[in-house]
């Protein structure tokens, strides 16, 4: 009997030893690896905040951006010694930071034979115009109206609708819609057709208008604009030469009223200045026989009205933007190199849209976001 009890006591000792090993393992996981996870999350938050702070100084002041990033990083409880690298990319519009932190083990070193572990994180933030996150050839923001194509339409770039997409078009890119996509909407190349997509917000036009210069009646007529008045609303008419002159002096111009931009009959014109025209009302662009310098871009924005783009045999590079209205694309043979962004888009005839990520290069940069 005593021998049996001795054997049992020995068995209990073995079991206790095994349990202690398991408990030590769990302690290592809960205490040390938990600390690693928390330290990595804290480090990631600090690096994110640092990049967002530094991006506010870009693209011009990279030295100030670096100093600002370091200040925000250390204010979150870390040291500049924890920063591995700070780099600037994308023509100094993007800041990228990598940081690392060493965490001392308490229990895990018993099992792993390691005294410590290092966590490393990276983040990047960039500054862009309000159109920077909207890398679409066509973006329709309405949740109650279709994106409709009529005629022979070709689009190079991604297309999105917060409702459905109807009729026929050849799209070289991705096609996404919150609703349904007609079978005749072709997504070619590496493009995908995705229904039931997430609703996407419209770019905030107030961030654009707050940087614009409001042009008075006297200023517009000084540049040669003519005008009519109906029910208290002014409609201004500009030719391409007058548009160039205005953009030369006022790269981002705001007009309270409607604006019509047209070529003179039989006259070949060229847009040689970059910038934007923002109107509170409607914009009509009659751009036949117009060329544009490949290094320039033009933004046409109607904050609360519609834009009618009649661009037969004309190419334009830039953004056509009506956040609260309809953009109607008429004519054949013309191309928009850039983006069309509106609450509602009606694409008629044979206008072609080719996405160009640099079309907003001349728009004030006010949008700061984490990337990658």
Short mmCIF file of the C-alpha atoms (twelve columns), coordinates in Angstrom:
data_MODEL
# 
_entry.id   MODEL 
# 
loop_
_atom_site.group_PDB 
_atom_site.id 
_atom_site.type_symbol 
_atom_site.label_atom_id 
_atom_site.label_alt_id 
_atom_site.label_comp_id 
_atom_site.label_asym_id 
_atom_site.label_seq_id 
_atom_site.Cartn_x 
_atom_site.Cartn_y 
_atom_site.Cartn_z 
_atom_site.pdbx_PDB_model_num 
ATOM 1   C CA . UNK A 1   0.000   0.000  0.000   1 
ATOM 2   C CA . UNK A 2   2.729   2.460  0.972   1 
ATOM 3   C CA . UNK A 3   4.537   1.710  -2.280  1 
ATOM 4   C CA . UNK A 4   1.392   2.456  -4.270  1 
ATOM 5   C CA . UNK A 5   0.898   5.767  -2.459  1 
ATOM 6   C CA . UNK A 6   4.529   6.682  -3.149  1 
ATOM 7   C CA . UNK A 7   4.003   5.984  -6.831  1 
ATOM 8   C CA . UNK A 8   0.885   8.144  -6.865  1 
ATOM 9   C CA . UNK A 9   2.741   10.974 -5.156  1 
ATOM 10  C CA . UNK A 10  5.350   10.734 -7.875  1 
ATOM 11  C CA . UNK A 11  2.643   10.870 -10.546 1 
ATOM 12  C CA . UNK A 12  1.170   14.006 -8.985  1 
ATOM 13  C CA . UNK A 13  4.587   15.654 -9.042  1 
ATOM 14  C CA . UNK A 14  4.927   14.924 -12.752 1 
ATOM 15  C CA . UNK A 15  1.450   16.254 -13.439 1 
ATOM 16  C CA . UNK A 16  2.158   19.415 -11.438 1 
ATOM 17  C CA . UNK A 17  5.402   19.936 -13.342 1 
ATOM 18  C CA . UNK A 18  3.613   19.536 -16.661 1 
ATOM 19  C CA . UNK A 19  0.860   21.908 -15.576 1 
ATOM 20  C CA . UNK A 20  3.432   24.495 -14.498 1 
ATOM 21  C CA . UNK A 21  5.035   24.299 -17.926 1 
ATOM 22  C CA . UNK A 22  1.658   24.843 -19.584 1 
ATOM 23  C CA . UNK A 23  0.844   27.692 -17.211 1 
ATOM 24  C CA . UNK A 24  4.180   29.323 -17.930 1 
ATOM 25  C CA . UNK A 25  3.439   29.019 -21.631 1 
ATOM 26  C CA . UNK A 26  0.048   30.638 -21.235 1 
ATOM 27  C CA . UNK A 27  1.603   33.370 -19.102 1 
ATOM 28  C CA . UNK A 28  4.132   34.024 -21.836 1 
ATOM 29  C CA . UNK A 29  1.358   34.311 -24.408 1 
ATOM 30  C CA . UNK A 30  -0.956  36.446 -22.285 1 
ATOM 31  C CA . UNK A 31  1.644   38.751 -20.743 1 
ATOM 32  C CA . UNK A 32  4.482   39.058 -23.231 1 
ATOM 33  C CA . UNK A 33  2.769   38.554 -26.547 1 
ATOM 34  C CA . UNK A 34  -0.116  40.694 -25.332 1 
ATOM 35  C CA . UNK A 35  2.398   43.437 -24.595 1 
ATOM 36  C CA . UNK A 36  3.807   43.027 -28.091 1 
ATOM 37  C CA . UNK A 37  0.381   43.496 -29.646 1 
ATOM 38  C CA . UNK A 38  -0.410  46.552 -27.518 1 
ATOM 39  C CA . UNK A 39  2.993   48.094 -28.174 1 
ATOM 40  C CA . UNK A 40  2.628   47.556 -31.919 1 
ATOM 41  C CA . UNK A 41  -0.831  49.153 -31.927 1 
ATOM 42  C CA . UNK A 42  0.407   52.146 -29.930 1 
ATOM 43  C CA . UNK A 43  3.378   52.496 -32.251 1 
ATOM 44  C CA . UNK A 44  1.112   52.294 -35.319 1 
ATOM 45  C CA . UNK A 45  -1.178  54.995 -33.924 1 
ATOM 46  C CA . UNK A 46  1.799   57.249 -33.252 1 
ATOM 47  C CA . UNK A 47  3.219   56.757 -36.747 1 
ATOM 48  C CA . UNK A 48  -0.195  57.362 -38.342 1 
ATOM 49  C CA . UNK A 49  -0.611  60.615 -36.402 1 
ATOM 50  C CA . UNK A 50  2.924   61.696 -37.258 1 
ATOM 51  C CA . UNK A 51  2.408   61.152 -40.987 1 
ATOM 52  C CA . UNK A 52  -0.922  63.009 -41.003 1 
ATOM 53  C CA . UNK A 53  0.718   65.935 -39.209 1 
ATOM 54  C CA . UNK A 54  3.708   66.002 -41.524 1 
ATOM 55  C CA . UNK A 55  1.572   65.826 -44.674 1 
ATOM 56  C CA . UNK A 56  -0.019  69.162 -43.799 1 
ATOM 57  C CA . UNK A 57  3.266   70.880 -44.655 1 
ATOM 58  C CA . UNK A 58  3.680   69.233 -48.051 1 
ATOM 59  C CA . UNK A 59  4.682   69.436 -50.809 1 
ATOM 60  C CA . UNK A 60  6.858   72.483 -50.273 1 
ATOM 61  C CA . UNK A 61  8.320   72.365 -46.776 1 
ATOM 62  C CA . UNK A 62  9.744   68.879 -46.331 1 
ATOM 63  C CA . UNK A 63  12.029  69.956 -43.467 1 
ATOM 64  C CA . UNK A 64  9.066   71.394 -41.579 1 
ATOM 65  C CA . UNK A 65  7.041   68.284 -42.404 1 
ATOM 66  C CA . UNK A 66  9.752   66.063 -40.931 1 
ATOM 67  C CA . UNK A 67  9.989   68.169 -37.777 1 
ATOM 68  C CA . UNK A 68  6.210   68.185 -37.359 1 
ATOM 69  C CA . UNK A 69  6.049   64.415 -37.808 1 
ATOM 70  C CA . UNK A 70  8.745   63.901 -35.178 1 
ATOM 71  C CA . UNK A 71  6.964   66.208 -32.730 1 
ATOM 72  C CA . UNK A 72  3.661   64.352 -33.057 1 
ATOM 73  C CA . UNK A 73  5.440   61.026 -32.779 1 
ATOM 74  C CA . UNK A 74  7.202   61.906 -29.513 1 
ATOM 75  C CA . UNK A 75  4.028   63.464 -28.075 1 
ATOM 76  C CA . UNK A 76  2.524   59.965 -28.247 1 
ATOM 77  C CA . UNK A 77  5.060   58.589 -25.792 1 
ATOM 78  C CA . UNK A 78  7.879   57.472 -28.088 1 
ATOM 79  C CA . UNK A 79  11.374  58.725 -28.781 1 
ATOM 80  C CA . UNK A 80  12.928  59.984 -32.001 1 
ATOM 81  C CA . UNK A 81  15.367  57.091 -31.544 1 
ATOM 82  C CA . UNK A 82  12.438  54.778 -32.350 1 
ATOM 83  C CA . UNK A 83  12.128  56.314 -35.841 1 
ATOM 84  C CA . UNK A 84  13.867  54.241 -38.499 1 
ATOM 85  C CA . UNK A 85  13.217  56.344 -41.598 1 
ATOM 86  C CA . UNK A 86  11.221  59.331 -42.843 1 
ATOM 87  C CA . UNK A 87  10.948  59.547 -46.619 1 
ATOM 88  C CA . UNK A 88  9.141   61.785 -49.095 1 
ATOM 89  C CA . UNK A 89  7.561   60.394 -52.259 1 
ATOM 90  C CA . UNK A 90  5.249   61.311 -55.132 1 
ATOM 91  C CA . UNK A 91  6.852   64.689 -55.854 1 
ATOM 92  C CA . UNK A 92  6.996   65.388 -52.094 1 
ATOM 93  C CA . UNK A 93  3.242   65.040 -51.735 1 
ATOM 94  C CA . UNK A 94  3.588   61.912 -49.610 1 
ATOM 95  C CA . UNK A 95  5.440   61.295 -46.351 1 
ATOM 96  C CA . UNK A 96  6.317   57.764 -45.268 1 
ATOM 97  C CA . UNK A 97  7.586   56.833 -41.805 1 
ATOM 98  C CA . UNK A 98  8.917   53.551 -40.424 1 
ATOM 99  C CA . UNK A 99  9.466   53.057 -36.686 1 
ATOM 100 C CA . UNK A 100 10.370  50.183 -34.411 1 
ATOM 101 C CA . UNK A 101 10.290  49.447 -30.676 1 
ATOM 102 C CA . UNK A 102 12.003  46.757 -28.604 1 
ATOM 103 C CA . UNK A 103 9.911   44.977 -25.970 1 
ATOM 104 C CA . UNK A 104 11.566  43.066 -23.125 1 
ATOM 105 C CA . UNK A 105 10.148  39.582 -22.406 1 
ATOM 106 C CA . UNK A 106 9.148   38.497 -18.894 1 
ATOM 107 C CA . UNK A 107 7.993   34.897 -19.260 1 
ATOM 108 C CA . UNK A 108 8.471   34.177 -22.953 1 
ATOM 109 C CA . UNK A 109 12.250  34.217 -22.606 1 
ATOM 110 C CA . UNK A 110 12.021  31.000 -20.575 1 
ATOM 111 C CA . UNK A 111 10.415  29.179 -23.493 1 
ATOM 112 C CA . UNK A 112 11.961  30.952 -26.456 1 
ATOM 113 C CA . UNK A 113 15.479  31.626 -25.155 1 
ATOM 114 C CA . UNK A 114 15.005  35.219 -26.354 1 
ATOM 115 C CA . UNK A 115 15.247  38.217 -24.051 1 
ATOM 116 C CA . UNK A 116 13.258  40.589 -26.241 1 
ATOM 117 C CA . UNK A 117 11.389  41.159 -29.493 1 
ATOM 118 C CA . UNK A 118 11.143  44.112 -31.858 1 
ATOM 119 C CA . UNK A 119 7.950   45.373 -33.448 1 
ATOM 120 C CA . UNK A 120 8.110   47.508 -36.575 1 
ATOM 121 C CA . UNK A 121 5.370   49.497 -38.319 1 
ATOM 122 C CA . UNK A 122 5.095   51.827 -41.264 1 
ATOM 123 C CA . UNK A 123 2.589   54.423 -42.450 1 
ATOM 124 C CA . UNK A 124 2.242   56.934 -45.255 1 
ATOM 125 C CA . UNK A 125 0.069   59.996 -45.692 1 
ATOM 126 C CA . UNK A 126 -0.308  62.315 -48.638 1 
ATOM 127 C CA . UNK A 127 -1.825  65.630 -49.505 1 
ATOM 128 C CA . UNK A 128 -3.922  66.000 -52.631 1 
ATOM 129 C CA . UNK A 129 -6.809  67.933 -54.060 1 
ATOM 130 C CA . UNK A 130 -10.340 66.931 -53.072 1 
ATOM 131 C CA . UNK A 131 -10.325 64.711 -56.166 1 
ATOM 132 C CA . UNK A 132 -7.238  62.752 -55.124 1 
ATOM 133 C CA . UNK A 133 -9.127  59.817 -53.534 1 
ATOM 134 C CA . UNK A 134 -11.567 59.681 -56.475 1 
ATOM 135 C CA . UNK A 135 -9.569  57.840 -59.089 1 
ATOM 136 C CA . UNK A 136 -12.557 57.339 -61.383 1 
ATOM 137 C CA . UNK A 137 -13.149 58.275 -64.989 1 
ATOM 138 C CA . UNK A 138 -16.870 58.573 -64.153 1 
ATOM 139 C CA . UNK A 139 -18.282 58.942 -60.632 1 
ATOM 140 C CA . UNK A 140 -22.055 59.277 -60.146 1 
ATOM 141 C CA . UNK A 141 -22.964 60.116 -56.560 1 
ATOM 142 C CA . UNK A 142 -26.767 59.977 -56.692 1 
ATOM 143 C CA . UNK A 143 -28.428 57.160 -54.750 1 
ATOM 144 C CA . UNK A 144 -31.772 57.561 -56.558 1 
ATOM 145 C CA . UNK A 145 -30.770 58.164 -60.196 1 
ATOM 146 C CA . UNK A 146 -29.104 55.833 -62.690 1 
ATOM 147 C CA . UNK A 147 -25.849 56.373 -64.488 1 
ATOM 148 C CA . UNK A 148 -27.076 56.075 -68.084 1 
ATOM 149 C CA . UNK A 149 -25.181 55.722 -71.345 1 
ATOM 150 C CA . UNK A 150 -26.708 56.575 -74.715 1 
ATOM 151 C CA . UNK A 151 -24.927 56.101 -78.037 1 
ATOM 152 C CA . UNK A 152 -21.384 54.849 -78.579 1 
ATOM 153 C CA . UNK A 153 -19.449 55.569 -75.418 1 
ATOM 154 C CA . UNK A 154 -15.932 54.460 -74.575 1 
ATOM 155 C CA . UNK A 155 -14.392 54.926 -71.145 1 
ATOM 156 C CA . UNK A 156 -10.820 54.189 -70.098 1 
ATOM 157 C CA . UNK A 157 -10.717 54.036 -66.318 1 
ATOM 158 C CA . UNK A 158 -12.923 52.968 -63.433 1 
ATOM 159 C CA . UNK A 159 -16.632 53.813 -63.240 1 
ATOM 160 C CA . UNK A 160 -18.797 54.004 -60.109 1 
ATOM 161 C CA . UNK A 161 -22.471 54.689 -59.439 1 
ATOM 162 C CA . UNK A 162 -24.157 54.979 -56.050 1 
ATOM 163 C CA . UNK A 163 -27.275 53.675 -57.820 1 
ATOM 164 C CA . UNK A 164 -27.338 51.458 -60.931 1 
ATOM 165 C CA . UNK A 165 -25.691 51.628 -64.360 1 
ATOM 166 C CA . UNK A 166 -27.809 51.221 -67.469 1 
ATOM 167 C CA . UNK A 167 -27.638 50.788 -71.241 1 
ATOM 168 C CA . UNK A 168 -24.441 50.160 -73.208 1 
ATOM 169 C CA . UNK A 169 -20.804 51.173 -72.883 1 
ATOM 170 C CA . UNK A 170 -17.325 49.733 -73.313 1 
ATOM 171 C CA . UNK A 171 -15.289 50.389 -70.201 1 
ATOM 172 C CA . UNK A 172 -11.621 49.505 -69.865 1 
ATOM 173 C CA . UNK A 173 -11.491 49.309 -66.107 1 
ATOM 174 C CA . UNK A 174 -13.598 48.332 -63.109 1 
ATOM 175 C CA . UNK A 175 -17.339 48.984 -63.008 1 
ATOM 176 C CA . UNK A 176 -18.917 49.218 -59.555 1 
ATOM 177 C CA . UNK A 177 -22.482 50.032 -58.591 1 
ATOM 178 C CA . UNK A 178 -24.521 49.973 -55.401 1 
ATOM 179 C CA . UNK A 179 -27.404 48.689 -57.510 1 
ATOM 180 C CA . UNK A 180 -27.356 46.612 -60.694 1 
ATOM 181 C CA . UNK A 181 -25.225 46.846 -63.830 1 
ATOM 182 C CA . UNK A 182 -26.799 46.214 -67.228 1 
ATOM 183 C CA . UNK A 183 -25.426 43.249 -69.144 1 
ATOM 184 C CA . UNK A 184 -24.359 45.535 -72.020 1 
ATOM 185 C CA . UNK A 185 -22.001 47.464 -69.749 1 
ATOM 186 C CA . UNK A 186 -18.723 45.766 -70.608 1 
ATOM 187 C CA . UNK A 187 -15.743 45.875 -68.268 1 
ATOM 188 C CA . UNK A 188 -12.747 44.819 -70.344 1 
ATOM 189 C CA . UNK A 189 -9.052  44.453 -69.753 1 
ATOM 190 C CA . UNK A 190 -8.528  43.497 -66.120 1 
ATOM 191 C CA . UNK A 191 -11.792 45.156 -65.142 1 
ATOM 192 C CA . UNK A 192 -14.395 43.694 -62.818 1 
ATOM 193 C CA . UNK A 193 -18.160 44.228 -62.628 1 
ATOM 194 C CA . UNK A 194 -19.218 44.509 -58.992 1 
ATOM 195 C CA . UNK A 195 -22.824 45.028 -57.898 1 
ATOM 196 C CA . UNK A 196 -23.885 45.743 -54.321 1 
ATOM 197 C CA . UNK A 197 -20.890 48.018 -53.837 1 
ATOM 198 C CA . UNK A 198 -20.482 50.413 -50.907 1 
ATOM 199 C CA . UNK A 199 -22.011 53.892 -51.143 1 
ATOM 200 C CA . UNK A 200 -19.204 56.432 -51.627 1 
ATOM 201 C CA . UNK A 201 -19.400 60.062 -50.511 1 
ATOM 202 C CA . UNK A 202 -19.109 62.944 -52.947 1 
ATOM 203 C CA . UNK A 203 -15.978 65.145 -52.751 1 
ATOM 204 C CA . UNK A 204 -16.554 68.219 -50.562 1 
ATOM 205 C CA . UNK A 205 -16.742 71.198 -52.906 1 
ATOM 206 C CA . UNK A 206 -16.435 73.689 -50.021 1 
ATOM 207 C CA . UNK A 207 -12.756 72.754 -49.726 1 
ATOM 208 C CA . UNK A 208 -12.390 73.879 -53.316 1 
ATOM 209 C CA . UNK A 209 -14.440 77.077 -53.212 1 
ATOM 210 C CA . UNK A 210 -12.770 78.356 -50.043 1 
ATOM 211 C CA . UNK A 211 -9.535  78.647 -52.032 1 
ATOM 212 C CA . UNK A 212 -11.127 80.452 -55.000 1 
ATOM 213 C CA . UNK A 213 -11.154 84.164 -55.774 1 
ATOM 214 C CA . UNK A 214 -14.652 85.610 -56.243 1 
ATOM 215 C CA . UNK A 215 -14.782 87.659 -59.437 1 
ATOM 216 C CA . UNK A 216 -17.029 90.714 -59.498 1 
ATOM 217 C CA . UNK A 217 -19.107 91.909 -62.424 1 
ATOM 218 C CA . UNK A 218 -16.546 94.657 -63.033 1 
ATOM 219 C CA . UNK A 219 -13.661 92.174 -63.094 1 
ATOM 220 C CA . UNK A 220 -15.408 89.831 -65.512 1 
ATOM 221 C CA . UNK A 221 -16.347 92.617 -67.912 1 
ATOM 222 C CA . UNK A 222 -12.775 93.923 -67.696 1 
ATOM 223 C CA . UNK A 223 -11.659 90.635 -69.240 1 
ATOM 224 C CA . UNK A 224 -14.247 91.009 -71.987 1 
ATOM 225 C CA . UNK A 225 -17.057 88.829 -70.655 1 
ATOM 226 C CA . UNK A 226 -20.578 89.727 -71.702 1 
ATOM 227 C CA . UNK A 227 -23.605 89.040 -69.546 1 
ATOM 228 C CA . UNK A 228 -27.353 88.868 -69.338 1 
ATOM 229 C CA . UNK A 229 -29.597 89.011 -66.299 1 
ATOM 230 C CA . UNK A 230 -32.806 87.032 -65.823 1 
ATOM 231 C CA . UNK A 231 -34.759 86.870 -62.586 1 
ATOM 232 C CA . UNK A 232 -31.768 88.316 -60.792 1 
ATOM 233 C CA . UNK A 233 -29.377 85.599 -62.007 1 
ATOM 234 C CA . UNK A 234 -26.361 86.648 -64.090 1 
ATOM 235 C CA . UNK A 235 -25.169 84.560 -67.027 1 
ATOM 236 C CA . UNK A 236 -21.657 85.356 -68.222 1 
ATOM 237 C CA . UNK A 237 -20.291 84.432 -71.671 1 
ATOM 238 C CA . UNK A 238 -16.576 83.861 -72.230 1 
ATOM 239 C CA . UNK A 239 -14.553 82.809 -75.233 1 
ATOM 240 C CA . UNK A 240 -11.407 80.695 -74.899 1 
ATOM 241 C CA . UNK A 241 -9.109  83.715 -75.124 1 
ATOM 242 C CA . UNK A 242 -10.939 85.446 -72.290 1 
ATOM 243 C CA . UNK A 243 -10.847 82.227 -70.267 1 
ATOM 244 C CA . UNK A 244 -7.059  82.070 -70.678 1 
ATOM 245 C CA . UNK A 245 -6.706  85.684 -69.554 1 
ATOM 246 C CA . UNK A 246 -8.812  85.115 -66.426 1 
ATOM 247 C CA . UNK A 247 -6.953  81.950 -65.453 1 
ATOM 248 C CA . UNK A 248 -3.631  83.755 -65.926 1 
ATOM 249 C CA . UNK A 249 -4.548  86.254 -63.197 1 
ATOM 250 C CA . UNK A 250 -6.952  84.100 -61.161 1 
ATOM 251 C CA . UNK A 251 -6.018  80.397 -61.385 1 
ATOM 252 C CA . UNK A 252 -9.094  79.423 -59.377 1 
ATOM 253 C CA . UNK A 253 -11.978 81.778 -60.106 1 
ATOM 254 C CA . UNK A 254 -15.452 81.798 -58.535 1 
ATOM 255 C CA . UNK A 255 -18.409 83.272 -60.411 1 
ATOM 256 C CA . UNK A 256 -21.766 83.902 -58.764 1 
ATOM 257 C CA . UNK A 257 -24.142 82.929 -61.554 1 
ATOM 258 C CA . UNK A 258 -24.106 80.920 -64.771 1 
ATOM 259 C CA . UNK A 259 -21.136 80.656 -67.139 1 
ATOM 260 C CA . UNK A 260 -20.997 79.817 -70.842 1 
ATOM 261 C CA . UNK A 261 -17.605 79.079 -72.411 1 
ATOM 262 C CA . UNK A 262 -17.439 78.850 -76.191 1 
ATOM 263 C CA . UNK A 263 -15.148 79.209 -79.163 1 
ATOM 264 C CA . UNK A 264 -15.669 81.973 -81.659 1 
ATOM 265 C CA . UNK A 265 -17.390 80.661 -84.819 1 
ATOM 266 C CA . UNK A 266 -14.881 79.172 -87.236 1 
ATOM 267 C CA . UNK A 267 -11.957 79.987 -84.954 1 
ATOM 268 C CA . UNK A 268 -9.529  77.337 -83.718 1 
ATOM 269 C CA . UNK A 269 -8.681  77.909 -80.055 1 
ATOM 270 C CA . UNK A 270 -6.235  76.582 -77.492 1 
ATOM 271 C CA . UNK A 271 -6.508  76.483 -73.716 1 
ATOM 272 C CA . UNK A 272 -3.019  77.457 -72.600 1 
ATOM 273 C CA . UNK A 273 -3.613  78.127 -68.888 1 
ATOM 274 C CA . UNK A 274 -4.303  75.762 -66.015 1 
ATOM 275 C CA . UNK A 275 -6.797  76.398 -63.277 1 
ATOM 276 C CA . UNK A 276 -10.454 76.206 -62.503 1 
ATOM 277 C CA . UNK A 277 -13.737 78.004 -63.026 1 
ATOM 278 C CA . UNK A 278 -16.306 77.543 -60.267 1 
ATOM 279 C CA . UNK A 279 -19.845 78.759 -60.787 1 
ATOM 280 C CA . UNK A 280 -22.734 78.788 -58.345 1 
ATOM 281 C CA . UNK A 281 -25.099 78.133 -61.246 1 
ATOM 282 C CA . UNK A 282 -24.938 76.252 -64.540 1 
ATOM 283 C CA . UNK A 283 -21.921 75.895 -66.812 1 
ATOM 284 C CA . UNK A 284 -22.186 75.295 -70.552 1 
ATOM 285 C CA . UNK A 285 -18.989 74.386 -72.377 1 
ATOM 286 C CA . UNK A 286 -19.166 74.556 -76.165 1 
ATOM 287 C CA . UNK A 287 -15.696 73.394 -77.028 1 
ATOM 288 C CA . UNK A 288 -15.602 72.433 -80.689 1 
ATOM 289 C CA . UNK A 289 -12.231 72.918 -82.349 1 
ATOM 290 C CA . UNK A 290 -10.393 73.402 -79.068 1 
ATOM 291 C CA . UNK A 291 -6.988  72.001 -78.208 1 
ATOM 292 C CA . UNK A 292 -5.200  71.987 -74.892 1 
ATOM 293 C CA . UNK A 293 -1.578  71.989 -73.819 1 
ATOM 294 C CA . UNK A 294 -0.793  68.471 -72.571 1 
ATOM 295 C CA . UNK A 295 0.793   69.889 -69.408 1 
ATOM 296 C CA . UNK A 296 -2.246  71.999 -68.496 1 
ATOM 297 C CA . UNK A 297 -5.537  71.070 -66.888 1 
ATOM 298 C CA . UNK A 298 -8.893  72.750 -66.334 1 
ATOM 299 C CA . UNK A 299 -11.503 72.197 -63.641 1 
ATOM 300 C CA . UNK A 300 -15.097 73.146 -64.399 1 
ATOM 301 C CA . UNK A 301 -17.178 73.103 -61.220 1 
ATOM 302 C CA . UNK A 302 -20.829 73.972 -60.703 1 
ATOM 303 C CA . UNK A 303 -21.492 73.946 -56.961 1 
ATOM 304 C CA . UNK A 304 -25.310 73.870 -57.141 1 
ATOM 305 C CA . UNK A 305 -26.136 73.736 -60.836 1 
ATOM 306 C CA . UNK A 306 -25.585 71.574 -63.910 1 
ATOM 307 C CA . UNK A 307 -22.814 71.280 -66.481 1 
ATOM 308 C CA . UNK A 308 -23.476 70.702 -70.162 1 
ATOM 309 C CA . UNK A 309 -20.319 69.635 -71.944 1 
ATOM 310 C CA . UNK A 310 -20.559 69.888 -75.727 1 
ATOM 311 C CA . UNK A 311 -17.123 68.784 -76.810 1 
ATOM 312 C CA . UNK A 312 -17.289 67.594 -80.415 1 
ATOM 313 C CA . UNK A 313 -13.848 67.311 -82.016 1 
ATOM 314 C CA . UNK A 314 -12.200 68.764 -78.929 1 
ATOM 315 C CA . UNK A 315 -9.928  67.370 -76.280 1 
ATOM 316 C CA . UNK A 316 -9.740  68.711 -72.753 1 
ATOM 317 C CA . UNK A 317 -7.693  67.618 -69.774 1 
ATOM 318 C CA . UNK A 318 -9.172  68.165 -66.349 1 
ATOM 319 C CA . UNK A 319 -12.138 67.668 -64.044 1 
ATOM 320 C CA . UNK A 320 -15.834 68.197 -64.815 1 
ATOM 321 C CA . UNK A 321 -17.531 68.422 -61.416 1 
ATOM 322 C CA . UNK A 322 -21.166 69.019 -60.427 1 
ATOM 323 C CA . UNK A 323 -21.620 67.645 -56.879 1 
ATOM 324 C CA . UNK A 324 -25.285 68.675 -56.636 1 
ATOM 325 C CA . UNK A 325 -26.318 68.586 -60.265 1 
ATOM 326 C CA . UNK A 326 -26.150 66.778 -63.600 1 
ATOM 327 C CA . UNK A 327 -23.255 66.580 -66.038 1 
ATOM 328 C CA . UNK A 328 -24.476 65.979 -69.583 1 
ATOM 329 C CA . UNK A 329 -21.856 64.842 -72.076 1 
ATOM 330 C CA . UNK A 330 -22.879 65.613 -75.661 1 
ATOM 331 C CA . UNK A 331 -21.181 65.444 -79.012 1 
ATOM 332 C CA . UNK A 332 -18.913 62.966 -80.739 1 
ATOM 333 C CA . UNK A 333 -15.198 62.741 -81.295 1 
ATOM 334 C CA . UNK A 334 -14.165 64.669 -78.205 1 
ATOM 335 C CA . UNK A 335 -12.231 63.346 -75.232 1 
ATOM 336 C CA . UNK A 336 -11.985 64.311 -71.590 1 
ATOM 337 C CA . UNK A 337 -8.653  63.288 -70.079 1 
ATOM 338 C CA . UNK A 338 -9.381  63.285 -66.376 1 
ATOM 339 C CA . UNK A 339 -12.592 62.683 -64.450 1 
ATOM 340 C CA . UNK A 340 -16.295 63.440 -64.593 1 
ATOM 341 C CA . UNK A 341 -17.740 63.621 -61.068 1 
ATOM 342 C CA . UNK A 342 -21.367 64.544 -60.511 1 
ATOM 343 C CA . UNK A 343 -24.550 63.699 -58.692 1 
ATOM 344 C CA . UNK A 344 -26.010 62.524 -62.013 1 
ATOM 345 C CA . UNK A 345 -24.192 61.767 -65.279 1 
ATOM 346 C CA . UNK A 346 -25.895 61.500 -68.665 1 
ATOM 347 C CA . UNK A 347 -23.496 60.374 -71.376 1 
ATOM 348 C CA . UNK A 348 -24.937 60.970 -74.832 1 
ATOM 349 C CA . UNK A 349 -23.498 60.558 -78.300 1 
ATOM 350 C CA . UNK A 350 -19.877 59.480 -78.461 1 
ATOM 351 C CA . UNK A 351 -17.920 61.450 -75.894 1 
ATOM 352 C CA . UNK A 352 -14.939 59.506 -74.598 1 
ATOM 353 C CA . UNK A 353 -13.495 59.810 -71.091 1 
ATOM 354 C CA . UNK A 354 -9.950  58.703 -70.278 1 
ATOM 355 C CA . UNK A 355 -8.926  58.789 -66.626 1 
ATOM 356 C CA . UNK A 356 -5.816  60.864 -65.926 1 
ATOM 357 C CA . UNK A 357 -4.521  60.966 -62.359 1 
ATOM 358 C CA . UNK A 358 -2.665  64.235 -62.975 1 
ATOM 359 C CA . UNK A 359 -5.753  66.130 -64.139 1 
ATOM 360 C CA . UNK A 360 -6.119  67.777 -60.724 1 
ATOM 361 C CA . UNK A 361 -2.465  68.796 -60.376 1 
ATOM 362 C CA . UNK A 362 -3.355  72.488 -60.541 1 
ATOM 363 C CA . UNK A 363 -6.138  72.328 -57.952 1 
ATOM 364 C CA . UNK A 364 -5.313  73.466 -54.372 1 
ATOM 365 C CA . UNK A 365 -4.248  70.569 -52.195 1 
ATOM 366 C CA . UNK A 366 -6.419  70.389 -49.098 1 
ATOM 367 C CA . UNK A 367 -7.148  66.665 -48.664 1 
ATOM 368 C CA . UNK A 368 -4.881  64.765 -46.272 1 
ATOM 369 C CA . UNK A 369 -5.282  61.018 -45.871 1 
ATOM 370 C CA . UNK A 370 -3.445  57.858 -44.960 1 
ATOM 371 C CA . UNK A 371 -2.481  55.745 -47.968 1 
ATOM 372 C CA . UNK A 372 -1.077  52.262 -48.596 1 
# 
